Amino acid sequence: MPQLDTSTWFITILSMILTLFIIMQLKISKHLYYSSPEPTSTKPLKQPTPWDIKWTKICLPHSLPLR
């Protein structure tokens, strides 16, 4: 049974790690980082909802007597 030739493994693994490092550096360098972020207000904006505009009838429960 022939022996497995491992003489090229070192250069293969080293070149793979170097390639991954370069690819990751290129990906990270494309991100846009803001230099000074502006503080945003945490107050929620009031959105008008359909049930706020319309008048809704409030029904009494059946257990209460009618007036």
Phi, psi and omega in degrees: 000127184287153178280149178281127182278111182252015184290334182263359183296320183299311181291327178293312180294319179296317179291327177294317179295318178296318178296316177297321178297316180294318179297317179294322178295321178292322178294317182292325183289343180276350179287144179260115178255131179281136184288316178223100181291140179276139177290137180254150179283145182262007178286128179286143178282137181278113178261127178289129180254156183300326182281346174283327185280316185280151174276130180247142181275131179263120182266141176281148175295157184292338183283340180274141179286153178282150179269000000 
